[in-house]
Amino acid sequence: MTQNVANLSNIQIPKGYSLKRIQLYFWLGLISATFLRLIIIADYYSGTLSKVLFYLGVVGYLVFFAHRYHIATRRIDVLKNLELLKKIEGRIPLSENDYCGLQYIMWSLSVSKERMNYLVIFTFSIIAIIVSLALDLGIV
């Protein structure tokens, strides 16, 4: 058990990303989401424009979701490698490295723009459906 604890203390805690990098990925996700929602409207006017929006949106999403996957993996790795859930459930005293791991996870969650991204995607999806229906029904 002592050897296991010693190994846990050598685990590197990831460094957080800069605010500029966080904002870059946030905007990439929003722009990609917007492009994919605009396809419905663009297709009404131009097949070529809708294809351009499709490719830009999908490529943007590939980069955005690869980044989100990386972030989620880093958080889970800290939890698993430090056995934080097990320690908290067992009320085991935490080491300084454990606190650093928890701080990283809490910081990462607190600066994440994930919820705002979901809200905007949801809103733009509703708007795209309404505009598309209006175009299909000849209201606009």
BALOBA-1460 file (C-alpha; in Angstrom, 3 decimals):
// residues 140
<rec num="1" residu="m" x="0.000" y="0.000" z="0.000"/>
<rec num="2" residu="t" x="2.845" y="2.394" z="0.778"/>
<rec num="3" residu="q" x="4.366" y="1.756" z="-2.635"/>
<rec num="4" residu="n" x="1.014" y="2.540" z="-4.269"/>
<rec num="5" residu="v" x="0.740" y="5.822" z="-2.370"/>
<rec num="6" residu="a" x="4.294" y="6.739" z="-3.351"/>
<rec num="7" residu="n" x="3.457" y="6.120" z="-7.002"/>
<rec num="8" residu="l" x="0.379" y="8.353" z="-6.729"/>
<rec num="9" residu="s" x="2.448" y="11.257" z="-5.472"/>
<rec num="10" residu="n" x="4.500" y="11.263" z="-8.697"/>
<rec num="11" residu="i" x="1.473" y="11.837" z="-10.927"/>
<rec num="12" residu="q" x="1.694" y="15.043" z="-12.927"/>
<rec num="13" residu="i" x="-1.293" y="17.366" z="-12.694"/>
<rec num="14" residu="p" x="-2.048" y="19.012" z="-16.057"/>
<rec num="15" residu="k" x="-1.669" y="22.754" z="-16.437"/>
<rec num="16" residu="g" x="-4.769" y="24.696" z="-17.373"/>
<rec num="17" residu="y" x="-5.091" y="26.386" z="-20.723"/>
<rec num="18" residu="s" x="-4.927" y="30.138" z="-21.181"/>
<rec num="19" residu="l" x="-8.136" y="32.146" z="-21.343"/>
<rec num="20" residu="k" x="-7.367" y="32.998" z="-24.987"/>
<rec num="21" residu="r" x="-7.140" y="29.313" z="-25.908"/>
<rec num="22" residu="i" x="-10.365" y="28.547" z="-24.027"/>
<rec num="23" residu="q" x="-12.130" y="31.378" z="-25.871"/>
<rec num="24" residu="l" x="-10.704" y="30.246" z="-29.216"/>
<rec num="25" residu="y" x="-12.257" y="26.796" z="-28.848"/>
<rec num="26" residu="f" x="-15.491" y="28.284" z="-27.516"/>
<rec num="27" residu="w" x="-15.852" y="30.486" z="-30.592"/>
<rec num="28" residu="l" x="-14.817" y="27.663" z="-32.919"/>
<rec num="29" residu="g" x="-17.607" y="25.524" z="-31.460"/>
<rec num="30" residu="l" x="-20.173" y="28.305" z="-31.767"/>
<rec num="31" residu="i" x="-19.200" y="29.232" z="-35.308"/>
<rec num="32" residu="s" x="-19.253" y="25.581" z="-36.370"/>
<rec num="33" residu="a" x="-22.672" y="25.123" z="-34.772"/>
<rec num="34" residu="t" x="-23.934" y="28.243" z="-36.514"/>
<rec num="35" residu="f" x="-22.647" y="27.069" z="-39.901"/>
<rec num="36" residu="l" x="-24.354" y="23.709" z="-39.492"/>
<rec num="37" residu="r" x="-27.644" y="25.401" z="-38.566"/>
<rec num="38" residu="l" x="-27.361" y="27.849" z="-41.462"/>
<rec num="39" residu="i" x="-27.253" y="24.949" z="-43.927"/>
<rec num="40" residu="i" x="-31.037" y="24.665" z="-43.666"/>
<rec num="41" residu="i" x="-31.453" y="28.285" z="-44.728"/>
<rec num="42" residu="a" x="-28.578" y="28.387" z="-47.242"/>
<rec num="43" residu="d" x="-29.870" y="25.296" z="-49.012"/>
<rec num="44" residu="y" x="-33.033" y="27.218" z="-49.811"/>
<rec num="45" residu="y" x="-30.956" y="29.749" z="-51.758"/>
<rec num="46" residu="s" x="-27.767" y="27.996" z="-52.881"/>
<rec num="47" residu="g" x="-26.690" y="24.356" z="-52.904"/>
<rec num="48" residu="t" x="-23.045" y="25.401" z="-53.176"/>
<rec num="49" residu="l" x="-23.238" y="27.686" z="-50.154"/>
<rec num="50" residu="s" x="-24.892" y="24.953" z="-48.113"/>
<rec num="51" residu="k" x="-22.067" y="22.527" z="-49.001"/>
<rec num="52" residu="v" x="-19.427" y="25.095" z="-48.016"/>
<rec num="53" residu="l" x="-21.198" y="25.662" z="-44.688"/>
<rec num="54" residu="f" x="-21.444" y="21.902" z="-44.178"/>
<rec num="55" residu="y" x="-17.716" y="21.302" z="-44.661"/>
<rec num="56" residu="l" x="-16.688" y="24.323" z="-42.583"/>
<rec num="57" residu="g" x="-19.085" y="23.315" z="-39.815"/>
<rec num="58" residu="v" x="-18.017" y="19.673" z="-39.742"/>
<rec num="59" residu="v" x="-14.281" y="20.439" z="-39.844"/>
<rec num="60" residu="g" x="-14.752" y="23.025" z="-37.097"/>
<rec num="61" residu="y" x="-16.683" y="20.488" z="-35.031"/>
<rec num="62" residu="l" x="-13.961" y="17.873" z="-35.549"/>
<rec num="63" residu="v" x="-11.380" y="20.222" z="-34.059"/>
<rec num="64" residu="f" x="-13.732" y="21.458" z="-31.326"/>
<rec num="65" residu="f" x="-14.850" y="18.008" z="-30.183"/>
<rec num="66" residu="a" x="-11.306" y="16.613" z="-30.340"/>
<rec num="67" residu="h" x="-10.370" y="19.405" z="-27.942"/>
<rec num="68" residu="r" x="-13.382" y="18.688" z="-25.672"/>
<rec num="69" residu="y" x="-12.475" y="14.983" z="-25.659"/>
<rec num="70" residu="h" x="-8.916" y="15.879" z="-24.659"/>
<rec num="71" residu="i" x="-10.161" y="18.066" z="-21.785"/>
<rec num="72" residu="a" x="-12.540" y="15.372" z="-20.522"/>
<rec num="73" residu="t" x="-9.763" y="12.771" z="-20.731"/>
<rec num="74" residu="r" x="-7.388" y="14.965" z="-18.721"/>
<rec num="75" residu="r" x="-9.993" y="15.429" z="-15.981"/>
<rec num="76" residu="i" x="-10.789" y="11.717" z="-15.804"/>
<rec num="77" residu="d" x="-7.095" y="10.807" z="-15.796"/>
<rec num="78" residu="v" x="-6.517" y="13.021" z="-12.760"/>
<rec num="79" residu="l" x="-9.485" y="11.443" z="-10.973"/>
<rec num="80" residu="k" x="-8.387" y="7.888" z="-11.810"/>
<rec num="81" residu="n" x="-4.651" y="8.268" z="-11.356"/>
<rec num="82" residu="l" x="-4.968" y="9.957" z="-7.972"/>
<rec num="83" residu="e" x="-7.864" y="7.675" z="-6.995"/>
<rec num="84" residu="l" x="-9.678" y="10.789" z="-5.800"/>
<rec num="85" residu="l" x="-13.195" y="9.374" z="-5.813"/>
<rec num="86" residu="k" x="-12.076" y="6.344" z="-3.800"/>
<rec num="87" residu="k" x="-10.295" y="8.598" z="-1.297"/>
<rec num="88" residu="i" x="-13.269" y="10.931" z="-0.916"/>
<rec num="89" residu="e" x="-15.755" y="8.070" z="-0.562"/>
<rec num="90" residu="g" x="-13.494" y="6.454" z="2.049"/>
<rec num="91" residu="r" x="-12.839" y="9.790" z="3.801"/>
<rec num="92" residu="i" x="-9.127" y="9.139" z="3.348"/>
<rec num="93" residu="p" x="-6.953" y="12.197" z="4.051"/>
<rec num="94" residu="l" x="-5.805" y="13.901" z="0.860"/>
<rec num="95" residu="s" x="-2.199" y="14.672" z="0.004"/>
<rec num="96" residu="e" x="-0.948" y="17.967" z="-1.388"/>
<rec num="97" residu="n" x="-0.898" y="16.377" z="-4.867"/>
<rec num="98" residu="d" x="-4.521" y="15.270" z="-4.390"/>
<rec num="99" residu="y" x="-5.502" y="18.850" z="-3.595"/>
<rec num="100" residu="c" x="-3.632" y="20.049" z="-6.693"/>
<rec num="101" residu="g" x="-5.549" y="17.486" z="-8.751"/>
<rec num="102" residu="l" x="-8.861" y="18.601" z="-7.278"/>
<rec num="103" residu="q" x="-7.927" y="22.227" z="-7.856"/>
<rec num="104" residu="y" x="-7.168" y="21.491" z="-11.522"/>
<rec num="105" residu="i" x="-10.508" y="19.716" z="-11.998"/>
<rec num="106" residu="m" x="-12.468" y="22.442" z="-10.213"/>
<rec num="107" residu="w" x="-10.652" y="25.193" z="-12.142"/>
<rec num="108" residu="s" x="-11.206" y="23.377" z="-15.437"/>
<rec num="109" residu="l" x="-14.917" y="23.057" z="-14.756"/>
<rec num="110" residu="s" x="-15.239" y="26.657" z="-13.581"/>
<rec num="111" residu="v" x="-13.654" y="28.206" z="-16.695"/>
<rec num="112" residu="s" x="-15.357" y="25.867" z="-19.148"/>
<rec num="113" residu="k" x="-17.689" y="27.550" z="-21.625"/>
<rec num="114" residu="e" x="-19.424" y="24.224" z="-22.207"/>
<rec num="115" residu="r" x="-22.823" y="25.215" z="-20.775"/>
<rec num="116" residu="m" x="-22.911" y="28.464" z="-22.753"/>
<rec num="117" residu="n" x="-22.004" y="26.534" z="-25.891"/>
<rec num="118" residu="y" x="-24.911" y="24.127" z="-25.321"/>
<rec num="119" residu="l" x="-27.319" y="27.014" z="-24.712"/>
<rec num="120" residu="v" x="-26.298" y="28.824" z="-27.894"/>
<rec num="121" residu="i" x="-26.438" y="25.631" z="-29.978"/>
<rec num="122" residu="f" x="-29.912" y="24.899" z="-28.616"/>
<rec num="123" residu="t" x="-31.095" y="28.461" z="-29.324"/>
<rec num="124" residu="f" x="-29.649" y="28.522" z="-32.844"/>
<rec num="125" residu="s" x="-31.219" y="25.144" z="-33.570"/>
<rec num="126" residu="i" x="-34.660" y="26.453" z="-32.609"/>
<rec num="127" residu="i" x="-34.127" y="29.600" z="-34.705"/>
<rec num="128" residu="a" x="-32.955" y="27.523" z="-37.693"/>
<rec num="129" residu="i" x="-36.032" y="25.306" z="-37.485"/>
<rec num="130" residu="i" x="-38.374" y="28.312" z="-37.280"/>
<rec num="131" residu="v" x="-36.710" y="30.098" z="-40.223"/>
<rec num="132" residu="s" x="-36.626" y="26.896" z="-42.261"/>
<rec num="133" residu="l" x="-40.329" y="26.303" z="-41.650"/>
<rec num="134" residu="a" x="-41.084" y="29.924" z="-42.539"/>
<rec num="135" residu="l" x="-39.149" y="29.524" z="-45.818"/>
<rec num="136" residu="d" x="-40.807" y="26.180" z="-46.624"/>
<rec num="137" residu="l" x="-44.265" y="27.583" z="-45.925"/>
<rec num="138" residu="g" x="-43.568" y="30.743" z="-47.958"/>
<rec num="139" residu="i" x="-44.000" y="33.051" z="-44.970"/>
<rec num="140" residu="v" x="-40.606" y="34.666" z="-45.591"/>
